[in-house]
Each structure stands twice: as structure tokens, then as C-alpha cells.
């Protein structure tokens, strides 16, 4: 998770422009969905200073108003945005746009260094070594997170019982389709609080061609995921919030470089950030 100090440095180190008086073009705010755009255009711009509007890759956003200073506004908005997504950055502070589009493709950087892999804690936080979850692919192959070393891993926890999961699945399919031909990336979708066969049936009905896998979860009363050695880990321990869907991106050595709690229709746009990580993160 980025510190408030780092966020402040980014915000005030960028060229600023005054907020436009005319209706704002939502396409200029990357990854921002309709609800975020409405909040920015109709609420944020009319709000009193000091205020800040932050965005995160994958469509997360948060804003605050009426703070004692611009620095306080950024820190408060960052705390709210970071609950849902890593790597949130300021888009606007008070009545000025501070966002730098040139830095957006590489917003997941700096990437973890191999030199400190051994010292990194195990967990879901950015930079942590992720848990070695075990799972079974639909063809019956038993594998794990550790076995995918050498590939960037896009890991999503989902359930067919989860309405937001179903709503975002077409967008996630588009992201997968745009990257599936790269040999250095692996997508894994793991079932939670239902058996794998139930999720597979939803995928078949909707012709989703995603790499669904069996997490070992046994159904509605099972709140666990399972490690490669067969031991259980509580879902709330494995993710930032006990929310479904939750998505993480792991580097080629299994360290977390991105996390997002909740659904988004902005997944296709994440191909830019994933491509940057594939090209620039250490092997």
C-alpha cells in the first residue's frame, strides 16, 4: 500500500491544469466508470475546498471535500481508495487536475526487486509473497501458485452466486482475450463458497472461455481456500477485504503487484498496465 507521503509527492510533482468549466469528457479519466464520472462532474467540481479526487487502475475511485488542507484531502481520499484497490493516484486536487497521463501505463511500478524476495512477508499486501494456493485446472491438472513461477499471474476469486461477478465477467473475458496469446502470463479464476462444477455450468451457459479452476472450496458453508499442501486458509486472510470478486496480479516470482476488491467494467483497459508489468518487472 502506498503511503500518504508518496501520494502527496506524486500529486504535487505533476503539471496542473484548472478544471474545465464545460461538461467534462469522461474518456479523459482513465478506467473511470459512469458512477465515478458522475461523482467527479456533478459533485466533486461543485464541492468546497480543500478536496481531492483519486483514481486507481481497474476503475476504483474516492474523493473527499472540506478538509483542513490539500494534503489532508489527498491523504483521506487515499485511505478510502486504498481499501478497494492498490496504486490509487490523485486525479484532481482542489480545483486543479494533477494527473499525468504519461505515467499511467506504469502506475503499478516500482516492481518488487528479486534481491528482497526472501525477506518479503507472505500476504496479500503489495510487495508480499502471495500464499501458495493449490488448485485443479478443468483438465484435471493439479497445480499451485508456486508452480506458475516465471509467469505473471492474474488471479481472481469469484462465484456464480455473486451478482457483481456475473456482471463484470464479459469485461474480464475481453481482458483475457487480449493477453491470452502471451506465454508469460497465466490467468486463474478460483471458485469461492461453491463447488467448482456449479461455476463451470455458468461459464458453459454463457460461453465464457476463461481458465476457471477448482480451488477445493466445498460450498456455501466453506469460507476457506486451500494451500498446495492441503491445509486451509480463511478467505479473509487471503484477500484485503472478504469481498467477492477480488483480483490480484502477481509478478513472475509470486509477489503481489496489484490488488482490487470488487467488480469493474474497466478490465479491458488494464491490459496497458499488465503489458507494462510484463515488459518491465524483474523475472
Helices and strands as residue ranges (DSSP letters): H 4-12, E 17-18, G 26-28, H 34-38, I 39-44, E 52-56, E 60-64, H 70-82, E 89-93, E 96-97, G 101-103, G 114-116, E 134-137, E 142-144, G 146-148, E 152-158, H 163-179, E 185-191, H 196-205, E 212-214, E 224-226, E 232-234, H 235-238, E 246-250, E 256-261, G 267-270, H 271-280
